[in-house]
Amino acid sequence: MLQCTKSSINRRSWHLIHQLSIQYQQRHANYSRPPFKNKHIDEDYNNLDHKHIRNRKENQEDHLQLYKSWGQHLLTNPRVLDSIIRNSGVGSDDTVLEIGPGTGNLTMRLLEAANKVVAVEVDHRMVENLRTRVSERGFDEKLTIICKDALKADFPDFDLVVANIPYGISSPLVAKLVFGGYHFRSATLLLQKEFATRLLANPGDSEFNRLAVNVKLVAEVEHVMNVSKKDFVPIPKVDSSVVKIRLKTEIPDVNLNEWWAFTKTCFGKKNKTLGATFRQKKKVAELLNLSKATSFDGDIVRHESFDDEEDQSDILGIDGNLFKEKLVGILRTAGLEDKRPSKLSNEKLMYLLSLFNKAGIWFHDKEKPRDINASFAAL
Ligand SMILES: C[S@@+](CC[C@H](N)C(=O)[O-])C[C@H]1O[C@@H](n2cnc3c(N)ncnc32)[C@H](O)[C@@H]1O
């Protein structure tokens, strides 16, 4: 006789509901299941040509092959999808920006709840699928699709961001949202759990790093919920978390280019003391060159000899040693020579940067164009 405990019934009914929901969504989206089983995902991914859609025949037959390089893990658990919508606080007047709508599992819910949705998707096959699915529900008027790389696209005005983003572009995308000059109420993002943990870290936490320092300057991040890898098709290797990012209303008066370059220096080896970091010959030489090329108020002054090979050398001359003493002297004045950056608040770091700048020491090379994507790609 079949023995059923309460928990096994719950598990079975949950599994059944989950399966039915996936089947419904796939029928509705007018596409077939990816041509592989979840547990074989890694082998299948390894066999794919990630740069090109190889199997044109499959494509014409309306099958969708999913690509790891585009982070194509579809969120299929309806409970999680509903919970993201609830937590995002989307209202009927809102224009929502969604990055990476994929086949539209989240998009359809957003279209029900919002006034308008702007979806930015790099994969044109996904876009075609999404258009069909949206048309079937009569939502065409509410949806604008931008078929482009989200890092290169200009976003129109929006009130909220709600997205299960491709994890490979998490850093530059978060940077684009918080430093890109956009005004929005909040960004509810599904992220790789480790990335979310780093974003949420505070000074003194082992995960505290440059990413958290930079984002904390302009935004507040709140943990919303964890999401199991089993809620995705295909199942990824990592678990996920939903976070909510809100821009601060008052942003400290700091030169952002200087701040990014400064935190890059401080957190280059985040467990080194600042004294050790600022004594490194290469760093001293680099800062000396930069400060020589920059006038006291931060403008560029090109010296004839600036590009000489010798100037780029990591062997310090008299100038270099004096400059090193100047750097260390400033750290001492701030009481931070023996402190590790991973334990310092943003206020302390900003204070230190202001002391350096006042002393004519600059971190950002003004001749290099500002590139948020590059600044954040490796965070
Ligand atoms: C994790 S999937 C999410 C799909 C869907 N939102 C869901 O939850 O089922 C990420 C989506 O982002 C798209 N994508 C990947 N890189 C992108 C980029 N640079 N710009 C815009 N979309 C991108 C992928 O094609 C994929 O559809």
The ligand as an SDF file (V2000), in Angstrom:
LIG
                    3D

 27 29  0  0  0  0  0  0  0  0999 V2000
   18.4170   34.7050  -16.9950 C   0  0  0  0  0  0  0  0  0  0  0  0
   17.6130   34.8760  -18.5390 S   0  0  0  0  0  0  0  0  0  0  0  0
   16.0850   35.5070  -17.9600 C   0  0  0  0  0  0  0  0  0  0  0  0
   14.9400   35.2210  -18.8620 C   0  0  0  0  0  0  0  0  0  0  0  0
   13.5810   35.6230  -18.2910 C   0  0  0  0  0  0  0  0  0  0  0  0
   13.5880   36.9650  -17.7660 N   0  0  0  0  0  0  0  0  0  0  0  0
   13.1500   34.6690  -17.2290 C   0  0  0  0  0  0  0  0  0  0  0  0
   13.2190   35.0430  -16.0550 O   0  0  0  0  0  0  0  0  0  0  0  0
   12.7600   33.5440  -17.5470 O   0  0  0  0  0  0  0  0  0  0  0  0
   18.4940   36.2690  -19.1650 C   0  0  0  0  0  0  0  0  0  0  0  0
   17.9800   36.8530  -20.4850 C   0  0  0  0  0  0  0  0  0  0  0  0
   18.8090   37.9720  -20.8010 O   0  0  0  0  0  0  0  0  0  0  0  0
   19.1610   37.9410  -22.1720 C   0  0  0  0  0  0  0  0  0  0  0  0
   20.4640   38.6310  -22.2890 N   0  0  0  0  0  0  0  0  0  0  0  0
   21.7220   38.1160  -22.1530 C   0  0  0  0  0  0  0  0  0  0  0  0
   22.6630   39.0500  -22.2860 N   0  0  0  0  0  0  0  0  0  0  0  0
   21.9990   40.2160  -22.5160 C   0  0  0  0  0  0  0  0  0  0  0  0
   22.3980   41.5540  -22.7440 C   0  0  0  0  0  0  0  0  0  0  0  0
   23.7000   41.8930  -22.7510 N   0  0  0  0  0  0  0  0  0  0  0  0
   21.4550   42.4800  -22.9590 N   0  0  0  0  0  0  0  0  0  0  0  0
   20.1300   42.1510  -22.9620 C   0  0  0  0  0  0  0  0  0  0  0  0
   19.6790   40.9010  -22.7520 N   0  0  0  0  0  0  0  0  0  0  0  0
   20.5860   39.9410  -22.5270 C   0  0  0  0  0  0  0  0  0  0  0  0
   19.2080   36.4740  -22.5250 C   0  0  0  0  0  0  0  0  0  0  0  0
   19.0550   36.2650  -23.9060 O   0  0  0  0  0  0  0  0  0  0  0  0
   18.0710   35.9300  -21.6670 C   0  0  0  0  0  0  0  0  0  0  0  0
   16.8730   35.9810  -22.3850 O   0  0  0  0  0  0  0  0  0  0  0  0
  1  2  1  0
  2  3  1  0
  2 10  1  0
  3  4  1  0
  4  5  1  0
  5  6  1  0
  5  7  1  0
  7  8  2  0
  7  9  1  0
 10 11  1  0
 11 12  1  0
 11 26  1  0
 12 13  1  0
 13 14  1  0
 13 24  1  0
 14 15  1  0
 14 23  1  0
 15 16  2  0
 16 17  1  0
 17 18  1  0
 17 23  2  0
 18 19  1  0
 18 20  2  0
 20 21  1  0
 21 22  2  0
 22 23  1  0
 24 25  1  0
 24 26  1  0
 26 27  1  0
M  CHG  2   2   1   9  -1
M  END
$$$$
